[in-house]
Amino acid sequence: MNGSGEGAERAAQPRRKDALRNKQTLLDAAAAVFVTSGVEAPVRDIAAKAGVGMGTIYRHFPTRADLIIAVYRHQVDACAEAGPSLLAAGPTPHVALGRWVDLFVDFLVTKHGLAAALRSDEAGFETLHAYFLDRLLPVCAQLLDAAAASGEIRSGVSAYQLMRGVGNLCIGADSDSRYDARRLVELLVAGLRQPR
């Protein structure tokens, strides 16, 4: 009896890994589509980008709000996990900070429309915002501290100030093709540099 149970468990593990990988692929595809087309993009576009059928998306995410929330959390996690990796691999802490801010801008672009999608669920939105702050503020602070400790940037800029500033620069970027938020964010990060 135990032998057959162990065999079934081993067979279930690869399926669970496949299901998790498929879900990650869906979330990556949805994030990419949201960046270019907004959170109201057709599900068929996301399915095509992920290389799956629409039924697969609905099996994982029964409603658009479920998908949007999952993409939001997925991107927060990816952005949080990228910080230490960029710091370890980057040539300098300032370069790592700049690369992380680029990822943060990508996240902010995807985030547009989230409030409207969750309009009826204020508590859910607040929970997501708290998750965002809890995960990203420490990572941004780590990058800022490393860059300040290396003498590359001025000290005294808080993670909250930088993230809020970047967020404010990104407002409206999705609706005005003449406005290049990335260029202004780049100038902001460059402006953190310590005068030589």
C-alpha positions as CSV (number, residue, x, y, z in Angstrom):
1,M,0.0,0.0,0.0
2,N,2.8,2.4,0.9
3,G,4.7,1.7,-2.3
4,S,1.8,2.8,-4.5
5,G,1.1,5.9,-2.4
6,E,4.8,6.9,-2.8
7,G,4.6,6.4,-6.6
8,A,1.5,8.5,-6.8
9,E,3.2,11.2,-4.7
10,R,6.2,11.2,-7.0
11,A,4.0,11.5,-10.1
12,A,2.1,14.4,-8.5
13,Q,5.3,16.3,-7.8
14,P,6.3,16.9,-11.5
15,R,2.7,17.8,-12.3
16,R,2.8,20.4,-9.5
17,K,6.1,21.8,-10.8
18,D,4.6,22.0,-14.3
19,A,1.5,23.7,-12.9
20,L,3.6,26.2,-11.0
21,R,5.8,26.8,-14.1
22,N,2.7,27.3,-16.2
23,K,1.3,29.7,-13.7
24,Q,4.5,31.7,-13.7
25,T,4.5,31.8,-17.5
26,L,0.9,33.1,-17.4
27,L,1.8,35.8,-14.9
28,D,4.9,36.9,-16.9
29,A,2.8,37.0,-20.1
30,A,0.0,38.9,-18.4
31,A,2.5,41.5,-17.0
32,A,4.0,42.0,-20.4
33,V,0.6,42.5,-22.0
34,F,-0.5,44.8,-19.2
35,V,2.6,47.0,-19.7
36,T,1.7,47.5,-23.4
37,S,-2.1,47.3,-23.4
38,G,-3.2,48.0,-19.8
39,V,-5.1,45.8,-17.3
40,E,-8.2,45.7,-19.6
41,A,-6.3,43.9,-22.3
42,P,-8.2,40.9,-23.8
43,V,-7.6,37.6,-22.1
44,R,-7.0,36.1,-25.5
45,D,-3.9,38.4,-25.9
46,I,-2.5,37.1,-22.6
47,A,-3.2,33.5,-23.6
48,A,-1.5,34.0,-27.0
49,K,1.6,35.6,-25.3
50,A,1.7,32.7,-22.8
51,G,1.1,30.0,-25.5
52,V,-1.8,28.5,-23.7
53,G,-5.6,28.3,-24.2
54,M,-7.9,30.7,-22.5
55,G,-9.3,27.9,-20.4
56,T,-5.9,27.5,-18.8
57,I,-6.0,31.2,-17.7
58,Y,-9.5,30.9,-16.3
59,R,-8.6,27.7,-14.5
60,H,-5.9,29.6,-12.6
61,F,-7.6,33.0,-12.4
62,P,-11.4,32.8,-12.6
63,T,-11.9,36.6,-12.7
64,R,-9.9,39.5,-14.2
65,A,-9.4,40.8,-10.7
66,D,-7.9,37.5,-9.6
67,L,-5.4,37.8,-12.5
68,I,-4.6,41.4,-11.8
69,I,-4.0,40.8,-8.1
70,A,-1.8,37.8,-9.0
71,V,0.2,39.8,-11.5
72,Y,0.6,42.6,-9.0
73,R,1.9,40.2,-6.3
74,H,4.1,38.4,-8.8
75,Q,5.8,41.6,-9.9
76,V,6.2,42.8,-6.3
77,D,8.0,39.5,-5.5
78,A,10.1,39.6,-8.7
79,C,11.1,43.2,-7.9
80,A,11.9,42.3,-4.3
81,E,14.0,39.3,-5.3
82,A,15.9,41.2,-8.0
83,G,17.4,43.7,-5.6
84,P,19.9,41.5,-3.8
85,S,20.8,39.7,-7.0
86,L,21.5,43.0,-8.8
87,L,23.5,44.2,-5.9
88,A,25.6,41.0,-5.9
89,A,26.1,40.9,-9.7
90,G,26.3,44.6,-10.4
91,P,29.6,46.4,-11.1
92,T,28.7,49.0,-8.5
93,P,25.8,49.6,-6.0
94,H,24.7,52.7,-7.9
95,V,24.4,50.7,-11.1
96,A,22.5,48.0,-9.2
97,L,20.2,50.7,-7.8
98,G,19.6,52.1,-11.3
99,R,18.8,48.7,-12.7
100,W,16.4,47.9,-9.8
101,V,14.6,51.3,-10.3
102,D,14.1,50.3,-14.0
103,L,12.4,47.1,-12.8
104,F,10.3,49.2,-10.4
105,V,9.2,51.5,-13.2
106,D,8.1,48.4,-15.2
107,F,6.1,47.4,-12.2
108,L,4.5,50.8,-11.8
109,V,3.5,50.9,-15.5
110,T,1.7,47.5,-15.0
111,K,0.1,48.7,-11.8
112,H,-1.8,51.4,-13.6
113,G,-5.5,50.4,-13.7
114,L,-5.2,48.3,-10.6
115,A,-7.2,50.7,-8.4
116,A,-10.0,50.8,-11.0
117,A,-10.1,47.0,-11.2
118,L,-10.3,46.7,-7.4
119,R,-12.6,49.7,-6.9
120,S,-15.2,47.7,-5.1
121,D,-12.6,46.0,-2.8
122,E,-11.0,48.8,-0.8
123,A,-9.7,46.4,1.9
124,G,-8.2,44.2,-0.8
125,F,-6.4,47.2,-2.3
126,E,-5.1,48.3,1.1
127,T,-3.8,44.8,1.7
128,L,-1.9,44.8,-1.6
129,H,-0.5,48.3,-0.9
130,A,0.8,47.1,2.5
131,Y,2.3,44.0,0.8
132,F,4.0,46.3,-1.7
133,L,5.5,48.4,1.0
134,D,6.6,45.5,3.2
135,R,8.3,43.8,0.3
136,L,9.9,46.7,-1.6
137,L,10.9,49.3,1.0
138,P,13.6,47.1,2.6
139,V,15.0,46.1,-0.8
140,C,15.2,49.8,-1.9
141,A,16.8,50.7,1.4
142,Q,19.4,48.0,1.1
143,L,20.4,49.3,-2.4
144,L,20.4,52.9,-1.2
145,D,22.5,52.0,1.9
146,A,25.0,50.1,-0.2
147,A,25.4,52.9,-2.7
148,A,25.8,55.5,0.1
149,A,28.3,53.2,1.9
150,S,30.4,53.0,-1.3
151,G,30.4,56.8,-1.5
152,E,28.6,56.8,-4.9
153,I,25.4,58.6,-3.7
154,R,24.5,61.1,-1.1
155,S,23.2,59.6,2.2
156,G,20.0,60.6,3.7
157,V,17.5,59.7,0.9
158,S,15.0,57.3,2.3
159,A,13.6,54.3,0.3
160,Y,10.1,55.7,0.7
161,Q,11.2,59.1,-0.7
162,L,12.9,57.6,-3.7
163,M,10.0,55.1,-4.4
164,R,7.4,57.8,-4.0
165,G,9.4,60.2,-6.3
166,V,9.7,57.5,-9.0
167,G,6.0,56.7,-8.6
168,N,5.1,60.3,-9.0
169,L,7.3,60.7,-12.1
170,C,5.4,57.7,-13.6
171,I,1.9,59.1,-13.2
172,G,0.3,59.7,-16.6
173,A,3.2,58.1,-18.6
174,D,0.8,55.5,-19.9
175,S,-1.6,58.1,-21.4
176,D,0.8,60.7,-22.9
177,S,3.1,59.5,-25.6
178,R,5.1,62.8,-25.4
179,Y,6.0,62.2,-21.8
180,D,9.0,59.9,-21.1
181,A,8.9,59.0,-17.4
182,R,11.9,56.7,-17.8
183,R,14.1,59.6,-18.9
184,L,13.1,61.7,-15.8
185,V,13.6,58.7,-13.5
186,E,17.0,58.2,-15.0
187,L,17.8,61.8,-14.2
188,L,16.5,61.3,-10.7
189,V,18.8,58.3,-10.1
190,A,21.7,60.1,-11.6
191,G,21.0,63.1,-9.4
192,L,21.6,60.9,-6.3
193,R,25.3,60.7,-7.2
194,Q,27.7,62.2,-4.7
195,P,29.5,65.3,-6.1
196,R,33.1,64.5,-6.8
